[in-house]
Amino acid sequence: MTTEVPQWFKSSYSDNGGDCVEVAANLAASRGIVPVRDSKDVAGPVLDVSVPAFVTFVSGVKAGEFGAV
């Protein structure tokens, strides 16, 4: 059992008014998940995304599959 705690960070691109998410990528190798949370509600719910799903999502964002903001 691991006692590793999430180390939260948000993108340097997220300085756009506070509509941001934070991720804890440090748990990807040990637990196989990437926790995601709302940066405005750090005590709120956390969504645990599997590493393969997170990689697919990030690849889609980089490829522009979700349109421009």
TORROGU-643225 format. One record per residue: residue number from 1; residue in one letter; x, y, z of N, C-alpha, C, O in turn. Coordinates in steps of 0.2 Angstrom, whole numbers, plus 2048, in hexadecimal, padded with zeros to 3 digits. Layout:
@titi: NUM, dogu: A, n_xx: X, n_yy: Y, n_zz: Z, ca_xx: X, ca_yy: Y, ca_zz: Z, c_xx: X, c_yy: Y, c_zz: Z, o_xx: X, o_yy: Y, o_zz: Z
...
//
This chain:
@titi: 1, dogu: M, n_xx: 804, n_yy: 7FA, n_zz: 800, ca_xx: 800, ca_yy: 800, ca_zz: 800, c_xx: 804, c_yy: 806, c_zz: 800, o_xx: 809, o_yy: 807, o_zz: 804
@titi: 2, dogu: T, n_xx: 803, n_yy: 80B, n_zz: 7FC, ca_xx: 807, ca_yy: 811, ca_zz: 7FC, c_xx: 803, c_yy: 817, c_zz: 800, o_xx: 7FD, o_yy: 817, o_zz: 800
@titi: 3, dogu: T, n_xx: 808, n_yy: 81B, n_zz: 803, ca_xx: 805, ca_yy: 820, ca_zz: 807, c_xx: 806, c_yy: 827, c_zz: 803, o_xx: 806, o_yy: 82C, o_zz: 806
@titi: 4, dogu: E, n_xx: 808, n_yy: 826, n_zz: 7FD, ca_xx: 809, ca_yy: 82C, ca_zz: 7F8, c_xx: 803, c_yy: 831, c_zz: 7F8, o_xx: 7FE, o_yy: 82E, o_zz: 7F7
@titi: 5, dogu: V, n_xx: 804, n_yy: 837, n_zz: 7F9, ca_xx: 7FF, ca_yy: 83C, ca_zz: 7F9, c_xx: 7FF, c_yy: 840, c_zz: 7F2, o_xx: 804, o_yy: 841, o_zz: 7EF
@titi: 6, dogu: P, n_xx: 7F9, n_yy: 842, n_zz: 7F0, ca_xx: 7F9, ca_yy: 846, ca_zz: 7EA, c_xx: 7FD, c_yy: 84C, c_zz: 7EA, o_xx: 7FD, o_yy: 850, o_zz: 7EF
@titi: 7, dogu: Q, n_xx: 801, n_yy: 84E, n_zz: 7E5, ca_xx: 804, ca_yy: 854, ca_zz: 7E4, c_xx: 801, c_yy: 858, c_zz: 7DF, o_xx: 803, o_yy: 857, o_zz: 7D9
@titi: 8, dogu: W, n_xx: 7FD, n_yy: 85D, n_zz: 7E1, ca_xx: 7F8, ca_yy: 860, ca_zz: 7DC, c_xx: 7FC, c_yy: 865, c_zz: 7D8, o_xx: 800, o_yy: 869, o_zz: 7DB
@titi: 9, dogu: F, n_xx: 7FA, n_yy: 866, n_zz: 7D2, ca_xx: 7FD, ca_yy: 86C, ca_zz: 7CE, c_xx: 7F8, c_yy: 86D, c_zz: 7C8, o_xx: 7F4, o_yy: 869, o_zz: 7C6
@titi: 10, dogu: K, n_xx: 7F8, n_yy: 874, n_zz: 7C6, ca_xx: 7F4, ca_yy: 875, ca_zz: 7C0, c_xx: 7F9, c_yy: 878, c_zz: 7BB, o_xx: 7FE, o_yy: 87A, o_zz: 7BC
@titi: 11, dogu: S, n_xx: 7F6, n_yy: 878, n_zz: 7B5, ca_xx: 7FA, ca_yy: 87A, ca_zz: 7AF, c_xx: 7FC, c_yy: 882, c_zz: 7B0, o_xx: 7F9, o_yy: 886, o_zz: 7B2
@titi: 12, dogu: S, n_xx: 802, n_yy: 883, n_zz: 7AD, ca_xx: 804, ca_yy: 88A, ca_zz: 7AC, c_xx: 7FF, c_yy: 88E, c_zz: 7A8, o_xx: 800, o_yy: 894, o_zz: 7A8
@titi: 13, dogu: Y, n_xx: 7FC, n_yy: 88B, n_zz: 7A4, ca_xx: 7F7, ca_yy: 88E, ca_zz: 79F, c_xx: 7F0, c_yy: 890, c_zz: 7A3, o_xx: 7EC, o_yy: 893, o_zz: 7A0
@titi: 14, dogu: S, n_xx: 7F0, n_yy: 88E, n_zz: 7A9, ca_xx: 7E9, ca_yy: 88F, ca_zz: 7AC, c_xx: 7E8, c_yy: 896, c_zz: 7B0, o_xx: 7E4, o_yy: 896, o_zz: 7B4
@titi: 15, dogu: D, n_xx: 7EC, n_yy: 89B, n_zz: 7AF, ca_xx: 7EB, ca_yy: 8A1, ca_zz: 7B2, c_xx: 7E6, c_yy: 8A5, c_zz: 7AE, o_xx: 7E8, o_yy: 8AB, o_zz: 7AB
@titi: 16, dogu: N, n_xx: 7E0, n_yy: 8A3, n_zz: 7AD, ca_xx: 7DB, ca_yy: 8A6, ca_zz: 7A9, c_xx: 7D5, c_yy: 8A8, c_zz: 7AC, o_xx: 7D0, o_yy: 8A7, o_zz: 7A9
@titi: 17, dogu: G, n_xx: 7D5, n_yy: 8A9, n_zz: 7B3, ca_xx: 7CF, ca_yy: 8AB, ca_zz: 7B6, c_xx: 7CD, c_yy: 8A6, c_zz: 7BB, o_xx: 7C8, o_yy: 8A7, o_zz: 7BE
@titi: 18, dogu: G, n_xx: 7D0, n_yy: 8A0, n_zz: 7BC, ca_xx: 7CF, ca_yy: 89C, ca_zz: 7C1, c_xx: 7CB, c_yy: 895, c_zz: 7BF, o_xx: 7CA, o_yy: 891, o_zz: 7C4
@titi: 19, dogu: D, n_xx: 7C9, n_yy: 895, n_zz: 7B9, ca_xx: 7C5, ca_yy: 88F, ca_zz: 7B7, c_xx: 7CA, c_yy: 889, c_zz: 7B5, o_xx: 7CC, o_yy: 888, o_zz: 7AF
@titi: 20, dogu: C, n_xx: 7CD, n_yy: 886, n_zz: 7BB, ca_xx: 7D3, ca_yy: 881, ca_zz: 7BA, c_xx: 7D1, c_yy: 87B, c_zz: 7BD, o_xx: 7CD, o_yy: 87A, o_zz: 7C2
@titi: 21, dogu: V, n_xx: 7D5, n_yy: 876, n_zz: 7BB, ca_xx: 7D5, ca_yy: 86F, ca_zz: 7BE, c_xx: 7DD, c_yy: 86E, c_zz: 7C1, o_xx: 7E1, o_yy: 871, o_zz: 7BE
@titi: 22, dogu: E, n_xx: 7DD, n_yy: 86A, n_zz: 7C6, ca_xx: 7E4, ca_yy: 868, ca_zz: 7C8, c_xx: 7E4, c_yy: 861, c_zz: 7C7, o_xx: 7DF, o_yy: 85D, o_zz: 7C8
@titi: 23, dogu: V, n_xx: 7EA, n_yy: 85E, n_zz: 7C6, ca_xx: 7EC, ca_yy: 857, ca_zz: 7C6, c_xx: 7F1, c_yy: 855, c_zz: 7CA, o_xx: 7F5, o_yy: 859, o_zz: 7CC
@titi: 24, dogu: A, n_xx: 7F1, n_yy: 84F, n_zz: 7CC, ca_xx: 7F7, ca_yy: 84C, ca_zz: 7D0, c_xx: 7FA, c_yy: 846, c_zz: 7CD, o_xx: 7F8, o_yy: 841, o_zz: 7CE
@titi: 25, dogu: A, n_xx: 7FE, n_yy: 848, n_zz: 7C8, ca_xx: 801, ca_yy: 843, ca_zz: 7C3, c_xx: 806, c_yy: 83F, c_zz: 7C7, o_xx: 808, o_yy: 839, o_zz: 7C4
@titi: 26, dogu: N, n_xx: 808, n_yy: 841, n_zz: 7CD, ca_xx: 80D, ca_yy: 83C, ca_zz: 7D1, c_xx: 80A, c_yy: 836, c_zz: 7D3, o_xx: 80E, o_yy: 831, o_zz: 7D5
@titi: 27, dogu: L, n_xx: 804, n_yy: 835, n_zz: 7D2, ca_xx: 801, ca_yy: 82E, ca_zz: 7D4, c_xx: 800, c_yy: 829, c_zz: 7CE, o_xx: 7FE, o_yy: 824, o_zz: 7CF
@titi: 28, dogu: A, n_xx: 802, n_yy: 82C, n_zz: 7C8, ca_xx: 801, ca_yy: 828, ca_zz: 7C2, c_xx: 805, c_yy: 821, c_zz: 7C3, o_xx: 802, o_yy: 81C, o_zz: 7C1
@titi: 29, dogu: A, n_xx: 80B, n_yy: 821, n_zz: 7C4, ca_xx: 80F, ca_yy: 81B, ca_zz: 7C4, c_xx: 80D, c_yy: 816, c_zz: 7CA, o_xx: 80C, o_yy: 810, o_zz: 7C9
@titi: 30, dogu: S, n_xx: 80C, n_yy: 819, n_zz: 7D0, ca_xx: 80B, ca_yy: 815, ca_zz: 7D6, c_xx: 804, c_yy: 812, c_zz: 7D6, o_xx: 803, o_yy: 80D, o_zz: 7D9
@titi: 31, dogu: R, n_xx: 7FF, n_yy: 816, n_zz: 7D4, ca_xx: 7F8, ca_yy: 814, ca_zz: 7D5, c_xx: 7F4, c_yy: 813, c_zz: 7CE, o_xx: 7EF, o_yy: 811, o_zz: 7CE
@titi: 32, dogu: G, n_xx: 7F7, n_yy: 816, n_zz: 7C9, ca_xx: 7F4, ca_yy: 815, ca_zz: 7C2, c_xx: 7EE, c_yy: 81A, c_zz: 7C1, o_xx: 7EA, o_yy: 818, o_zz: 7BD
@titi: 33, dogu: I, n_xx: 7EE, n_yy: 81F, n_zz: 7C5, ca_xx: 7E9, ca_yy: 824, ca_zz: 7C4, c_xx: 7EC, c_yy: 82B, c_zz: 7C4, o_xx: 7F1, o_yy: 82C, o_zz: 7C6
@titi: 34, dogu: V, n_xx: 7E8, n_yy: 830, n_zz: 7C1, ca_xx: 7EA, ca_yy: 837, ca_zz: 7C1, c_xx: 7E4, c_yy: 83A, c_zz: 7C5, o_xx: 7DF, o_yy: 83B, o_zz: 7C1
@titi: 35, dogu: P, n_xx: 7E4, n_yy: 83C, n_zz: 7CB, ca_xx: 7DF, ca_yy: 840, ca_zz: 7CE, c_xx: 7DE, c_yy: 847, c_zz: 7CB, o_xx: 7E3, o_yy: 84A, o_zz: 7CA
@titi: 36, dogu: V, n_xx: 7D8, n_yy: 849, n_zz: 7CA, ca_xx: 7D6, ca_yy: 84F, ca_zz: 7C7, c_xx: 7D1, c_yy: 853, c_zz: 7CC, o_xx: 7CC, o_yy: 850, o_zz: 7CE
@titi: 37, dogu: R, n_xx: 7D2, n_yy: 859, n_zz: 7CD, ca_xx: 7CD, ca_yy: 85D, ca_zz: 7D2, c_xx: 7CD, c_yy: 864, c_zz: 7CF, o_xx: 7D1, o_yy: 867, o_zz: 7CB
@titi: 38, dogu: D, n_xx: 7C7, n_yy: 868, n_zz: 7D1, ca_xx: 7C6, ca_yy: 86F, ca_zz: 7D0, c_xx: 7CB, c_yy: 873, c_zz: 7D4, o_xx: 7CB, o_yy: 872, o_zz: 7DA
@titi: 39, dogu: S, n_xx: 7CF, n_yy: 877, n_zz: 7D1, ca_xx: 7D3, ca_yy: 87B, ca_zz: 7D5, c_xx: 7D0, c_yy: 880, c_zz: 7DA, o_xx: 7D3, o_yy: 883, o_zz: 7DE
@titi: 40, dogu: K, n_xx: 7CA, n_yy: 882, n_zz: 7D8, ca_xx: 7C6, ca_yy: 887, ca_zz: 7DC, c_xx: 7C3, c_yy: 883, c_zz: 7E2, o_xx: 7C1, o_yy: 887, o_zz: 7E7
@titi: 41, dogu: D, n_xx: 7C3, n_yy: 87D, n_zz: 7E3, ca_xx: 7BF, ca_yy: 879, ca_zz: 7E8, c_xx: 7C4, c_yy: 873, c_zz: 7EA, o_xx: 7C2, o_yy: 86D, o_zz: 7E9
@titi: 42, dogu: V, n_xx: 7CA, n_yy: 875, n_zz: 7ED, ca_xx: 7CF, ca_yy: 86F, ca_zz: 7EE, c_xx: 7CC, c_yy: 86A, c_zz: 7F4, o_xx: 7CF, o_yy: 865, o_zz: 7F4
@titi: 43, dogu: A, n_xx: 7C7, n_yy: 86C, n_zz: 7F7, ca_xx: 7C4, ca_yy: 867, ca_zz: 7FC, c_xx: 7BF, c_yy: 863, c_zz: 7F9, o_xx: 7BC, o_yy: 85F, o_zz: 7FC
@titi: 44, dogu: G, n_xx: 7BD, n_yy: 865, n_zz: 7F3, ca_xx: 7B7, ca_yy: 861, ca_zz: 7EF, c_xx: 7B9, c_yy: 85B, c_zz: 7ED, o_xx: 7BF, o_yy: 858, o_zz: 7EE
@titi: 45, dogu: P, n_xx: 7B5, n_yy: 858, n_zz: 7E8, ca_xx: 7B6, ca_yy: 851, ca_zz: 7E6, c_xx: 7BC, c_yy: 851, c_zz: 7E1, o_xx: 7BE, o_yy: 855, o_zz: 7DE
@titi: 46, dogu: V, n_xx: 7BF, n_yy: 84B, n_zz: 7E1, ca_xx: 7C5, ca_yy: 849, ca_zz: 7DD, c_xx: 7C3, c_yy: 843, c_zz: 7D8, o_xx: 7C0, o_yy: 83F, o_zz: 7DA
@titi: 47, dogu: L, n_xx: 7C4, n_yy: 844, n_zz: 7D2, ca_xx: 7C3, ca_yy: 83F, ca_zz: 7CD, c_xx: 7C9, c_yy: 83C, c_zz: 7CB, o_xx: 7CE, o_yy: 83F, o_zz: 7C9
@titi: 48, dogu: D, n_xx: 7C9, n_yy: 835, n_zz: 7CC, ca_xx: 7CF, ca_yy: 831, ca_zz: 7CB, c_xx: 7CF, c_yy: 82E, c_zz: 7C4, o_xx: 7CA, o_yy: 82A, o_zz: 7C2
@titi: 49, dogu: V, n_xx: 7D3, n_yy: 830, n_zz: 7BF, ca_xx: 7D3, ca_yy: 82E, ca_zz: 7B8, c_xx: 7D8, c_yy: 829, c_zz: 7B7, o_xx: 7DE, o_yy: 82A, o_zz: 7BA
@titi: 50, dogu: S, n_xx: 7D7, n_yy: 824, n_zz: 7B4, ca_xx: 7DC, ca_yy: 81F, ca_zz: 7B2, c_xx: 7E2, c_yy: 822, c_zz: 7AE, o_xx: 7E0, o_yy: 827, o_zz: 7AA
@titi: 51, dogu: V, n_xx: 7E8, n_yy: 820, n_zz: 7AF, ca_xx: 7ED, ca_yy: 823, ca_zz: 7AB, c_xx: 7EC, c_yy: 822, c_zz: 7A3, o_xx: 7ED, o_yy: 827, o_zz: 7A0
@titi: 52, dogu: P, n_xx: 7EA, n_yy: 81C, n_zz: 7A1, ca_xx: 7E8, ca_yy: 81C, ca_zz: 799, c_xx: 7E3, c_yy: 821, c_zz: 797, o_xx: 7E4, o_yy: 824, o_zz: 792
@titi: 53, dogu: A, n_xx: 7DE, n_yy: 822, n_zz: 79B, ca_xx: 7D8, ca_yy: 827, ca_zz: 799, c_xx: 7DB, c_yy: 82E, c_zz: 79A, o_xx: 7DA, o_yy: 832, o_zz: 795
@titi: 54, dogu: F, n_xx: 7DF, n_yy: 830, n_zz: 79E, ca_xx: 7E2, ca_yy: 836, ca_zz: 79F, c_xx: 7E7, c_yy: 838, c_zz: 799, o_xx: 7E7, o_yy: 83D, o_zz: 796
@titi: 55, dogu: V, n_xx: 7EB, n_yy: 833, n_zz: 797, ca_xx: 7F0, ca_yy: 834, ca_zz: 792, c_xx: 7EC, c_yy: 835, c_zz: 78B, o_xx: 7ED, o_yy: 839, o_zz: 787
@titi: 56, dogu: T, n_xx: 7E6, n_yy: 831, n_zz: 78A, ca_xx: 7E2, ca_yy: 832, ca_zz: 784, c_xx: 7DF, c_yy: 839, c_zz: 784, o_xx: 7DF, o_yy: 83C, o_zz: 77F
@titi: 57, dogu: F, n_xx: 7DD, n_yy: 83B, n_zz: 78A, ca_xx: 7DA, ca_yy: 842, ca_zz: 78B, c_xx: 7DF, c_yy: 847, c_zz: 789, o_xx: 7DD, o_yy: 84C, o_zz: 785
@titi: 58, dogu: V, n_xx: 7E5, n_yy: 847, n_zz: 78C, ca_xx: 7EA, ca_yy: 84C, ca_zz: 78A, c_xx: 7EC, c_yy: 84C, c_zz: 783, o_xx: 7ED, o_yy: 851, o_zz: 780
@titi: 59, dogu: S, n_xx: 7EC, n_yy: 846, n_zz: 780, ca_xx: 7EE, ca_yy: 846, ca_zz: 779, c_xx: 7E9, c_yy: 849, c_zz: 775, o_xx: 7EA, o_yy: 84C, o_zz: 770
@titi: 60, dogu: G, n_xx: 7E2, n_yy: 848, n_zz: 777, ca_xx: 7DD, ca_yy: 84B, ca_zz: 773, c_xx: 7DD, c_yy: 853, c_zz: 774, o_xx: 7DC, o_yy: 856, o_zz: 76F
@titi: 61, dogu: V, n_xx: 7DF, n_yy: 855, n_zz: 77A, ca_xx: 7DF, ca_yy: 85C, ca_zz: 77A, c_xx: 7E5, c_yy: 85F, c_zz: 776, o_xx: 7E4, o_yy: 864, o_zz: 773
@titi: 62, dogu: K, n_xx: 7EB, n_yy: 85C, n_zz: 776, ca_xx: 7F0, ca_yy: 85E, ca_zz: 772, c_xx: 7EF, c_yy: 85E, c_zz: 76B, o_xx: 7F1, o_yy: 862, o_zz: 767
@titi: 63, dogu: A, n_xx: 7EB, n_yy: 859, n_zz: 769, ca_xx: 7E9, ca_yy: 859, ca_zz: 762, c_xx: 7E3, c_yy: 85D, c_zz: 760, o_xx: 7E1, o_yy: 85E, o_zz: 75A
@titi: 64, dogu: G, n_xx: 7E0, n_yy: 861, n_zz: 764, ca_xx: 7DB, ca_yy: 866, ca_zz: 763, c_xx: 7D4, c_yy: 862, c_zz: 762, o_xx: 7D0, o_yy: 865, o_zz: 75F
@titi: 65, dogu: E, n_xx: 7D3, n_yy: 85C, n_zz: 764, ca_xx: 7CD, ca_yy: 859, ca_zz: 763, c_xx: 7C7, c_yy: 85C, c_zz: 767, o_xx: 7C1, o_yy: 85A, o_zz: 766
@titi: 66, dogu: F, n_xx: 7C8, n_yy: 860, n_zz: 76C, ca_xx: 7C3, ca_yy: 863, ca_zz: 770, c_xx: 7C1, c_yy: 86A, c_zz: 76E, o_xx: 7BD, o_yy: 86E, o_zz: 771
@titi: 67, dogu: G, n_xx: 7C4, n_yy: 86D, n_zz: 768, ca_xx: 7C3, ca_yy: 874, ca_zz: 766, c_xx: 7C7, c_yy: 879, c_zz: 76A, o_xx: 7CA, o_yy: 877, o_zz: 76F
@titi: 68, dogu: A, n_xx: 7C6, n_yy: 87F, n_zz: 768, ca_xx: 7CA, ca_yy: 884, ca_zz: 76B, c_xx: 7C5, c_yy: 888, c_zz: 770, o_xx: 7BF, o_yy: 887, o_zz: 770
@titi: 69, dogu: V, n_xx: 7C8, n_yy: 88A, n_zz: 775, ca_xx: 7C5, ca_yy: 88E, ca_zz: 77B, c_xx: 7C4, c_yy: 895, c_zz: 779, o_xx: 7C1, o_yy: 899, o_zz: 77D
//
